[in-house]
Amino acid sequence: MIVADLIHRAADAGISMIYRNGALQLYAERQPPPELLAKLIAHKVEIIAALSAANDPIPPTAWLSHVARLLGTSPIVLLGGGHLDEHDLAELAGTDAALVADTIRVSPTWINRPQGVEQPAEVHLAEQLELQHITPKTSRAWREADAAYTNHLMNCRACHAATSRYCVAGADLRQRYKNTPME
């Protein structure tokens, strides 16, 4: 017997099932049929697995892909266009994707977005690879130079990268960062 069918039969018989604290708990307003109880006990492990899987949160990338499909676009368009960001993924993943898509659909940024031409399959594949946060191989020396430069910029009140204004230490760190090969 398929576990989903058994769960539906239990629900039809008025049995509520909750998997909590490592135990399967059954609740019923009236005495369920003994043969159904016997089958529920016999398939307890499978029922627990099914209920646990139903409660597992959807991964943020899968949720984002679902929202994108509902809007007829790609995840990269949603992220790159500012319709969603990483914080939204953390907070909203697992919520109703249709409600999020409806909210995006009526937002001015979505309505007034530039309409692009359809992209070839190669571009969509590249977008999917980007979505997986694939980073290029970088040398240890470059990562160290990058970290030192970035940490200094974050803590030094005299340095301002946007205007290319640096203190003596910041200028040295910037030069070291620029001269260190990435690979």
For each residue, the residues with C-beta under 8 A, 3 or more apart:
1: 5 6 39 43
2: 5 6
3: 6 7 43 46 47 49 50
4: 7 8 50
5: 1 2 8 9
6: 1 2 3 9 10 39 40 43 47
7: 3 4 10 11 17 47 50 51
8: 4 5 11 12
9: 5 6 12 13 36
10: 6 7 13 15 17 26 32 36 40
11: 7 8 14 15 16
12: 8 9
13: 9 10 28 32 33 36
14: 11 28 29 30 32
15: 10 11 26 27 28 32 36 40
16: 11 26 27 28
17: 7 10 24 25 26 27 40 47 51
18: 24 25 27 51
19: 23 24 25 47 48 51 52 55
20: 23 25
21:
22:
23: 19 20
24: 17 18 19 44 47 48 51
25: 17 18 19 20
26: 10 15 16 17 40
27: 15 16 17 18
28: 13 14 15 16 31 32
29: 14
30: 14
31: 28
32: 10 13 14 15 28 36 37
33: 13 36 37
34: 37 38
35: 38 39
36: 9 10 13 15 32 33 39 40
37: 32 33 34 40 41
38: 34 35 41 42
39: 1 6 35 36 42 43
40: 6 10 15 17 26 36 37 43 44 47
41: 37 38 44
42: 38 39
43: 1 3 6 39 40 46 47
44: 24 40 41 47 48
45: 48 49
46: 3 43 49 50
47: 3 6 7 17 19 24 40 43 44 50 51
48: 19 24 44 45 51 52
49: 3 45 46 52 53
50: 3 4 7 46 47 53 54
51: 7 17 18 19 24 47 48 54 55
52: 19 48 49 55 56
53: 49 50 56
54: 50 51
55: 19 51 52
56: 52 53
57: 93 94
58: 62 63 66 93 94
59: 62 63 93
60: 63 64 89 90 93
61: 64 65 75 131 132
62: 58 59 65 66
63: 58 59 60 66 67 89 92 93 94 95 97
64: 60 61 67 68 75 78 79 84 89 93 131
65: 61 62 68 69 75
66: 58 62 63 69 70 97
67: 63 64 70 71 75 78 84 97 100 101 104
68: 64 65 71 73 74 75 77 78
69: 65 66 72
70: 66 67 97 98 101
71: 67 68 78 101 104 105 110
72: 69
73: 68 77 78
74: 68 77 78 119 124 127
75: 61 64 65 67 68 78 79 127 128 131
76: 79 80 127 130 131
77: 68 73 74 80 81 83
78: 64 67 68 71 73 74 75 81 83 84 104
79: 64 75 76 83 84 85 131
80: 76 77
81: 77 78 109 110 113
82: 85 109
83: 77 78 79 104 107 109 110
84: 64 67 78 79 88 89 92 100 104
85: 79 82 88 89
86: 89 90
87: 90 91
88: 84 85 91 92
89: 60 63 64 84 85 86 92 93
90: 60 86 87 93
91: 87 88
92: 63 84 88 89 95 100
93: 57 58 59 60 63 64 89 90
94: 57 58 63
95: 63 92 99 100
96: 99 100
97: 63 66 67 70 100 101
98: 70 101 102
99: 95 96 102 103
100: 67 84 92 95 96 97 103 104
101: 67 70 71 97 98 104 105
102: 98 99 105 106
103: 99 100 106 107
104: 67 71 78 83 84 100 101 107 110
105: 71 101 102 110
106: 102 103 110 111
107: 83 103 104 110 111
108: 111 112
109: 81 82 83 112 113
110: 71 81 83 104 105 106 107 113
111: 106 107 108
112: 108 109
113: 81 109 110
114:
115:
116: 119
117:
118:
119: 74 116 123 124
120: 123 124
121: 124 125
122: 125 126
123: 119 120 126 127
124: 74 119 120 121 127 128
125: 121 122 128 129
126: 122 123 129 130
127: 74 75 76 123 124 130 131
128: 75 124 125 131 132
129: 125 126 132 134
130: 76 126 127 133 134
131: 61 64 75 76 79 127 128
132: 61 128 129
133: 130
134: 129 130
135: 138
136: 182 183
137: 183
138: 135 142 143 146 182 183
139: 142 143 180 181 182 183
140: 143 144
141: 144 145 180 181
142: 138 139 145 146 177 180 181 182 183
143: 138 139 140 146 147
144: 140 141 147 148
145: 141 142 148 149 173 176 177 180
146: 138 142 143 149 150 177
147: 143 144 150 151
148: 144 145 151 152 173 176 177
149: 145 146 152 153 170 173 174 176 177
150: 146 147 153 154
151: 147 148 154 155
152: 148 149 155 156 159 169 170 173
153: 149 150 156 159 161 170
154: 150 151
155: 151 152
156: 152 153 159 167 169 170
157:
158: 165 166 167 170
159: 152 153 156 165 166 167 170
160: 163 164 165 166
161: 153 164 166 174
162:
163: 160
164: 160 161
165: 158 159 160
166: 158 159 160 161 170 171 174
167: 156 158 159 170 171
168: 171 172
169: 152 156 172 173
170: 149 152 153 156 158 159 166 167 173 174
171: 166 167 168 174 175
172: 168 169 175 176
173: 145 148 149 152 169 170 176 177
174: 149 161 166 170 171 177 178
175: 171 172 178 179
176: 145 148 149 172 173 179 180
177: 142 145 146 148 149 173 174 180
178: 174 175
179: 175 176
180: 139 141 142 145 176 177
181: 139 141 142
182: 136 138 139 142
183: 136 137 138 139 142
